[in-house]
Amino acid sequence: MHKPCAVIPVFNHELAVPNVVKALRAAGLPCVLVDDASSQACAQVLQALAREDGVHLIRLQTNQGKGGAVMAGFQEAAQRGYSHALQVDADGQHDLSDIGRFLELSRQHPKALICGYPQYDQSVPKGRLYARYLTHVWVWINTLSLQIRDSMCGFRVYPLGPVLRLIDTVRLGRRMDFDTEILVRLAWRHQPMHWLPTKVHYPEDGLSHFRLFHDNALISKMHTKLFFGMLVRAPVLLWRKVRP
């Protein structure tokens, strides 16, 4: 079965999210909006969007962070009978003209995770761009593989079955550490992944919730935890590379 929807975590993106929802609905995708304890102004915008056909809204009473909101959206999507979820940021940085390409590849490979490989323009903050390279190296170490080309782009089509099984058995990072950790842990479970290049643009008036010190500390802690997890799994990971 291939019945996809979009999952959009939202925290005070009331200016950008209506256009994101419009593009997704124009592509024929139902939307699950996750209000991560946004302001009243944003909550009102989301409530108005939820009155449209094919738009579902859940509201978290306390802020869970991006990862917590995405996982809540996955669970809601599965309860509504969807088999796959396209994760999309609410701030408008993703190129939604690529929706069709991602969904078509997901239809061809329904058991695979379809991941965006970002193609940045000049709008990308240089500090965040350079920091990504350090994360790439740690991800390659922690998977003993170059399989994961980029672990931080949140434009992906997830098969919900294996993702929910992971969420039910492992405590994943709930904030900006989520996107990377879930890919590494799925790679440990031998999850098939396919990659598609996609343009990423940072709007000049975009609202970023990345906290320089706090989120970098969380990401560093995550890499350390995954490193020791890799050491335990190293024999299995290496065996996969040498077996015929």
HELIX and SHEET records of a PDB file:
HELIX    1   1 VAL A   17  ALA A   26  1                                  10    
HELIX    2   2 GLN A   40  LEU A   49  1                                  10    
HELIX    3   3 GLY A   65  GLN A   79  1                                  15    
HELIX    4   4 LEU A   96  ASP A   98  5                                   3    
HELIX    5   5 ILE A   99  GLN A  108  1                                  10    
HELIX    6   6 LYS A  126  THR A  143  1                                  18    
HELIX    7   7 LEU A  160  THR A  169  1                                  10    
HELIX    8   8 PHE A  178  TRP A  188  1                                  11    
HELIX    9   9 LEU A  212  VAL A  242  1                                  31    
SHEET    1   A 7 VAL A  55  ARG A  59  0                                        
SHEET    2   A 7 CYS A  31  ASP A  35  1                                        
SHEET    3   A 7 PRO A   4  VAL A  10  1                                        
SHEET    4   A 7 HIS A  84  GLN A  87  1                                        
SHEET    5   A 7 ARG A 156  PRO A 159 -1                                        
SHEET    6   A 7 LEU A 113  TYR A 120 -1                                        
SHEET    7   A 7 MET A 193  VAL A 200  1                                        
END                                                                             
